[in-house]
């Protein structure tokens, strides 16, 4: 599991440790997240949970393996729940 976040590295590492996530990539811009999602998707399915507008671009930038731009509903979940998370 990988955490991609725009938060500072110290905060990201602390939250990831609590969640048992070893691969933490912090201080990312939306385009950095989109690139990481593309790289991660080459290894298999990708799920994404986002809580803000900065997560829309990375979520929609992922391309199908056939090159099309449509969302892969089975590979990614974008959600916004109670209190924005």
DSSP file (Angstrom, degrees, kcal/mol; ACC not computed):
  #  RESIDUE AA STRUCTURE BP1 BP2  ACC     N-H-->O    O-->H-N    N-H-->O    O-->H-N    TCO  KAPPA ALPHA  PHI   PSI    X-CA   Y-CA   Z-CA
    1    1 A X              0   0    0      0, 0.0    22,-1.0     0, 0.0     2,-0.4   0.000 360.0 360.0 360.0 143.9    0.0    0.0    0.0
    2    2 A X  E     -a   23   0A   0     20,-0.1     2,-0.5    19,-0.1    22,-0.2  -0.973 360.0-148.6-127.0 137.7    1.2    3.5   -0.8
    3    3 A X  E     -a   24   0A   0     20,-2.7    22,-2.9    -2,-0.4     2,-0.5  -0.934  12.6-172.0-104.8 124.2    0.2    6.9    0.6
    4    4 A X  E     +a   25   0A   0     -2,-0.5     2,-0.3    20,-0.2    22,-0.2  -0.975  21.0 157.4-113.0 123.6    0.4    9.8   -1.8
    5    5 A X        -     0   0    0     20,-2.4    23,-2.3    -2,-0.5     7,-0.0  -0.991  49.6-143.3-148.3 152.9   -0.2   13.1   -0.1
    6    6 A X  S    S+     0   0    0     -2,-0.3    20,-0.1    21,-0.3     3,-0.1   0.502  74.1 107.8 -88.4  -6.9    0.5   16.8   -0.4
    7    7 A X  S    S-     0   0    0      1,-0.1    20,-2.5    20,-0.1    21,-0.2  -0.186  85.2 -81.5 -67.0 163.7    1.0   17.1    3.3
    8    8 A X     >  -     0   0    0     18,-0.2     4,-2.5     1,-0.1     5,-0.2  -0.285  41.0-112.7 -67.3 156.0    4.4   17.6    4.8
    9    9 A X  H  > S+     0   0    0      1,-0.2     4,-2.7     2,-0.2     5,-0.2   0.854 112.5  54.1 -61.2 -39.8    6.7   14.6    5.1
   10   10 A X  H  > S+     0   0    0      2,-0.2     4,-2.0     1,-0.2    -1,-0.2   0.939 112.8  42.7 -62.7 -47.3    6.7   14.5    9.0
   11   11 A X  H  > S+     0   0    0      2,-0.2     4,-2.5     1,-0.2     5,-0.2   0.919 114.3  51.8 -63.4 -44.2    2.9   14.5    9.2
   12   12 A X  H  X S+     0   0    0     -4,-2.5     4,-2.7     1,-0.2    -2,-0.2   0.916 109.6  48.7 -60.5 -44.7    2.6   12.0    6.4
   13   13 A X  H  X S+     0   0    0     -4,-2.7     4,-2.3     2,-0.2    -1,-0.2   0.899 111.3  50.6 -63.2 -40.1    5.0    9.5    8.0
   14   14 A X  H  X S+     0   0    0     -4,-2.0     4,-1.6    -5,-0.2    -2,-0.2   0.930 114.3  42.9 -64.7 -45.5    3.3    9.8   11.4
   15   15 A X  H  X S+     0   0    0     -4,-2.5     4,-1.6     1,-0.2    -2,-0.2   0.901 113.7  51.8 -67.4 -40.5   -0.2    9.1    9.9
   16   16 A X  H  X>S+     0   0    0     -4,-2.7     5,-2.9    -5,-0.2     4,-0.9   0.894 106.6  54.3 -63.4 -39.6    1.2    6.3    7.7
   17   17 A X  H ><5S+     0   0    0     -4,-2.3     3,-0.6     1,-0.2    -1,-0.2   0.906 107.6  50.1 -61.0 -41.2    2.8    4.6   10.7
   18   18 A X  H 3<5S+     0   0    0     -4,-1.6    -1,-0.2     1,-0.2    -2,-0.2   0.843 114.8  44.3 -65.2 -32.5   -0.5    4.6   12.5
   19   19 A X  H 3<5S-     0   0    0     -4,-1.6    -1,-0.2    -5,-0.1    -2,-0.2   0.489 114.6-114.8 -91.0  -4.1   -2.1    3.0    9.5
   20   20 A X  T <<5 +     0   0    0     -4,-0.9     2,-0.6    -3,-0.6    -3,-0.2   0.801  64.1 148.2  76.4  29.2    0.6    0.5    8.8
   21   21 A X      < -     0   0    0     -5,-2.9    -1,-0.2     1,-0.1    -2,-0.1  -0.872  24.4-179.5-101.8 122.5    1.7    2.0    5.5
   22   22 A X        +     0   0    0     -2,-0.6     2,-0.9   -21,-0.3    -1,-0.1   0.826  66.2  69.2 -90.6 -34.8    5.4    1.7    4.7
   23   23 A X  E     +a    2   0A   0    -22,-1.0   -20,-2.7    -7,-0.1     2,-0.5  -0.769  65.0 171.9 -92.5 105.0    5.5    3.5    1.3
   24   24 A X  E     -a    3   0A   0     -2,-0.9     2,-0.5   -22,-0.2   -20,-0.2  -0.958  15.9-176.9-119.7 126.1    4.9    7.2    1.9
   25   25 A X  E     +a    4   0A   0    -22,-2.9   -20,-2.4    -2,-0.5     3,-0.3  -0.947  20.8 178.6-123.6 108.7    5.3    9.9   -0.7
   26   26 A X        +     0   0    0     -2,-0.5   -20,-0.2   -22,-0.2   -18,-0.2  -0.527  49.1  36.3-111.4 171.5    4.7   13.3    0.7
   27   27 A X  S    S+     0   0    0    -20,-2.5     2,-0.3     1,-0.2   -21,-0.3   0.844  79.1 158.8  56.9  38.7    4.7   17.0   -0.3
   28   28 A X        -     0   0    0    -23,-2.3    -1,-0.2    -3,-0.3     2,-0.2  -0.689  36.6-138.9 -94.6 144.1    3.3   16.0   -3.7
   29   29 A X    >>  -     0   0    0     -2,-0.3     4,-2.1     1,-0.1     3,-0.7  -0.553  37.4 -98.4 -88.2 163.9    1.5   18.3   -6.1
   30   30 A X  H 3> S+     0   0    0      1,-0.3     4,-2.3     2,-0.2     5,-0.1   0.878 126.3  51.4 -52.9 -40.4   -1.6   17.0   -8.0
   31   31 A X  H 3> S+     0   0    0      1,-0.2     4,-2.0     2,-0.2    -1,-0.3   0.828 107.3  53.6 -69.0 -28.9    0.5   16.3  -11.1
   32   32 A X  H <> S+     0   0    0     -3,-0.7     4,-2.4     2,-0.2    -1,-0.2   0.896 108.9  49.2 -67.9 -40.1    3.0   14.3   -9.0
   33   33 A X  H  X S+     0   0    0     -4,-2.1     4,-2.8     2,-0.2    -2,-0.2   0.915 109.1  52.5 -63.3 -42.7    0.2   12.2   -7.6
   34   34 A X  H  X S+     0   0    0     -4,-2.3     4,-2.1     1,-0.2    -2,-0.2   0.913 110.3  48.0 -60.7 -43.0   -1.1   11.6  -11.2
   35   35 A X  H  X S+     0   0    0     -4,-2.0     4,-2.2     2,-0.2    -1,-0.2   0.923 112.3  48.9 -62.4 -45.0    2.3   10.4  -12.3
   36   36 A X  H  X S+     0   0    0     -4,-2.4     4,-3.0     1,-0.2     5,-0.2   0.899 109.4  52.1 -63.1 -41.2    2.7    8.1   -9.2
   37   37 A X  H  X S+     0   0    0     -4,-2.8     4,-2.3     1,-0.2    -1,-0.2   0.911 109.2  50.9 -62.0 -41.8   -0.8    6.6   -9.9
   38   38 A X  H  X S+     0   0    0     -4,-2.1     4,-0.7    -5,-0.2    -1,-0.2   0.915 112.9  45.4 -60.9 -43.1    0.2    5.9  -13.5
   39   39 A X  H >< S+     0   0    0     -4,-2.2     3,-0.8     1,-0.2     4,-0.4   0.920 113.9  48.4 -66.1 -44.4    3.4    4.2  -12.3
   40   40 A X  H >< S+     0   0    0     -4,-3.0     3,-1.4     1,-0.2     4,-0.4   0.849 103.7  61.2 -65.8 -34.0    1.6    2.2   -9.6
   41   41 A X  H >< S+     0   0    0     -4,-2.3     3,-0.7     1,-0.3    -1,-0.2   0.731  91.1  68.0 -68.0 -20.6   -1.1    1.1  -12.0
   42   42 A X  T << S+     0   0    0     -3,-0.8    -1,-0.3    -4,-0.7    -2,-0.2   0.771 101.1  48.9 -67.2 -24.0    1.5   -0.7  -14.1
   43   43 A X  T <  S-     0   0    0     -3,-1.4     2,-0.3    -4,-0.4    -1,-0.2   0.554 128.7 -68.3 -91.9  -9.4    2.0   -3.1  -11.3
   44   44 A X  S <  S-     0   0    0     -3,-0.7    -1,-0.2    -4,-0.4    31,-0.0  -0.987  83.0  -8.1 154.6-162.7   -1.7   -3.8  -10.8
   45   45 A X        -     0   0    0     -2,-0.3     2,-0.4    -3,-0.1    30,-0.1  -0.306  54.2-153.5 -68.1 148.8   -5.0   -2.3   -9.6
   46   46 A X        -     0   0    0     29,-0.1     2,-0.4    -5,-0.1    -1,-0.0  -0.987   8.1-168.9-126.7 132.6   -5.0    1.1   -8.0
   47   47 A X        -     0   0    0     -2,-0.4     2,-0.4    29,-0.2    29,-0.2  -0.961   8.6-167.3-117.4 140.4   -7.5    2.4   -5.5
   48   48 A X        -     0   0    0     -2,-0.4     2,-0.5    29,-0.2    29,-0.3  -0.992  11.4-170.8-132.3 133.8   -7.6    6.1   -4.5
   49   49 A X        +     0   0    0     -2,-0.4     2,-0.3    29,-0.2    29,-0.2  -0.990  17.7 177.1-120.0 122.3   -9.4    7.8   -1.7
   50   50 A X        -     0   0    0     -2,-0.5    29,-0.3    29,-0.3    -2,-0.0  -0.912  24.8-168.1-126.8 153.2   -9.4   11.6   -1.9
   51   51 A X        +     0   0    0     -2,-0.3     2,-0.3    29,-0.1    29,-0.1   0.251  66.4  39.6-122.6  12.7  -10.9   14.3    0.2
   52   52 A X  S >  S-     0   0    0      1,-0.1     3,-1.8    33,-0.1     4,-0.3  -0.949  85.9 -93.8-155.5 174.2  -10.4   17.4   -1.8
   53   53 A X  T >> S+     0   0    0     -2,-0.3     3,-1.4     1,-0.3     4,-0.6   0.779 114.8  67.9 -64.1 -27.6  -10.4   19.2   -5.1
   54   54 A X  H 3> S+     0   0    0      1,-0.3     4,-0.5     2,-0.2    -1,-0.3   0.595  95.1  58.9 -68.5  -8.4   -6.6   18.5   -5.5
   55   55 A X  H <> S+     0   0    0     -3,-1.8     4,-1.7     2,-0.1    -1,-0.3   0.560  86.3  76.7 -95.1  -9.8   -7.4   14.8   -5.8
   56   56 A X  H <> S+     0   0    0     -3,-1.4     4,-2.3    -4,-0.3     5,-0.2   0.930  93.1  49.1 -67.5 -45.4   -9.7   15.2   -8.9
   57   57 A X  H  X S+     0   0    0     -4,-0.6     4,-1.5     1,-0.2    -1,-0.2   0.937 112.6  46.0 -63.3 -47.8   -6.8   15.7  -11.4
   58   58 A X  H  X S+     0   0    0     -4,-0.5     4,-0.6     1,-0.2    -1,-0.2   0.895 113.9  50.6 -61.9 -36.4   -4.8   12.6  -10.2
   59   59 A X  H  < S+     0   0    0     -4,-1.7     3,-0.4     1,-0.2    -1,-0.2   0.895 116.1  39.6 -67.8 -39.4   -7.9   10.5  -10.1
   60   60 A X  H  < S+     0   0    0     -4,-2.3    -1,-0.2     1,-0.2    -2,-0.2   0.623 102.6  70.8 -87.3 -12.1   -9.0   11.4  -13.6
   61   61 A X  H  < S+     0   0    0     -4,-1.5    -1,-0.2    -5,-0.2    -2,-0.2   0.702  70.8 107.1 -78.1 -19.0   -5.5   11.4  -15.2
   62   62 A X     <  -     0   0    0     -4,-0.6     2,-0.3    -3,-0.4    10,-0.1  -0.393  60.1-150.0 -64.1 130.2   -5.2    7.6  -15.0
   63   63 A X        -     0   0    0     -2,-0.1     6,-0.2     1,-0.1     5,-0.1  -0.738  17.4-107.9-100.6 149.8   -5.5    6.0  -18.4
   64   64 A X    >   -     0   0    0      4,-2.2     3,-2.0    -2,-0.3    -1,-0.1  -0.287  34.2-109.2 -63.4 159.0   -6.8    2.5  -19.2
   65   65 A X  T 3  S+     0   0    0      1,-0.3    -1,-0.1     2,-0.1    -2,-0.0   0.719 121.7  60.7 -64.7 -18.6   -4.2    0.0  -20.2
   66   66 A X  T 3  S-     0   0    0      2,-0.1    -1,-0.3     1,-0.0    -2,-0.0   0.407 121.3-108.0 -88.8   4.3   -5.8    0.3  -23.7
   67   67 A X  S <  S+     0   0    0     -3,-2.0    -2,-0.1     1,-0.3     2,-0.0   0.337  75.1 132.5  92.6  -7.3   -4.9    4.0  -23.8
   68   68 A X        -     0   0    0      1,-0.1    -4,-2.2    -5,-0.1    -1,-0.3  -0.331  56.8-133.9 -77.5 163.9   -8.4    5.4  -23.4
   69   69 A X        +     0   0    0     -6,-0.2    -1,-0.1     2,-0.1     3,-0.1   0.402  62.3 120.4 -97.9   1.0   -9.2    8.2  -21.0
   70   70 A X  S    S-     0   0    0      1,-0.1    -6,-0.2     2,-0.0     2,-0.1  -0.316  71.5 -99.8 -69.7 151.7  -12.3    6.8  -19.4
   71   71 A X        -     0   0    0      1,-0.1     2,-1.0    -8,-0.1     3,-0.1  -0.411  23.4-136.3 -68.5 143.5  -12.3    6.1  -15.6
   72   72 A X    >>  -     0   0    0      1,-0.2     3,-1.6    -2,-0.1     4,-1.4  -0.808  20.0-173.2 -99.5  91.1  -11.8    2.6  -14.5
   73   73 A X  T 34 S+     0   0    0     -2,-1.0    -1,-0.2     1,-0.3     3,-0.1   0.806  81.4  55.6 -58.0 -30.9  -14.4    2.3  -11.8
   74   74 A X  T 34 S+     0   0    0      1,-0.2    -1,-0.3    -3,-0.1     3,-0.1   0.717 111.4  42.5 -75.4 -19.6  -13.1   -1.1  -10.8
   75   75 A X  T <4 S+     0   0    0     -3,-1.6     2,-0.4     1,-0.2    -2,-0.2   0.638 115.7  39.0-100.4 -16.2   -9.6    0.1  -10.2
   76   76 A X     <  -     0   0    0     -4,-1.4     2,-0.4   -29,-0.2   -29,-0.2  -0.994  53.0-168.9-143.2 139.5  -10.2    3.4   -8.4
   77   77 A X        -     0   0    0     -2,-0.4     2,-0.5   -29,-0.3   -29,-0.2  -0.993   5.4-169.9-127.4 124.7  -12.5    4.7   -5.8
   78   78 A X        +     0   0    0     -2,-0.4     2,-0.3   -29,-0.2   -29,-0.2  -0.964  19.7 174.2-112.2 127.1  -12.7    8.4   -5.0
   79   79 A X        -     0   0    0     -2,-0.5     2,-0.4   -29,-0.3   -29,-0.3  -0.924  28.7-167.8-136.1 158.1  -14.7    9.3   -2.0
   80   80 A X        +     0   0    0     -2,-0.3   -29,-0.1   -31,-0.1     3,-0.1  -0.930  27.2 164.3-142.1 116.8  -15.7   12.1    0.2
   81   81 A X    >   -     0   0    0     -2,-0.4     3,-1.9     1,-0.3     4,-0.1  -0.166  46.1 -18.8-114.9-153.7  -17.4   11.2    3.5
   82   82 A X  G >  S+     0   0    0      1,-0.3     3,-1.1     2,-0.2    -1,-0.3  -0.289 130.9   3.8 -56.0 129.6  -18.3   12.8    6.8
   83   83 A X  G 3  S-     0   0    0      1,-0.2    -1,-0.3     2,-0.1    -2,-0.0   0.763 131.1 -64.5  61.8  28.4  -16.2   15.9    7.5
   84   84 A X  G <         0   0    0     -3,-1.9    -1,-0.2     1,-0.1    -2,-0.2   0.624 360.0 360.0  79.4  13.4  -14.5   15.7    4.0
   85   85 A X    <         0   0    0     -3,-1.1    -3,-0.2    -4,-0.1    -2,-0.1   0.390 360.0 360.0-135.2 360.0  -12.7   12.5    4.4
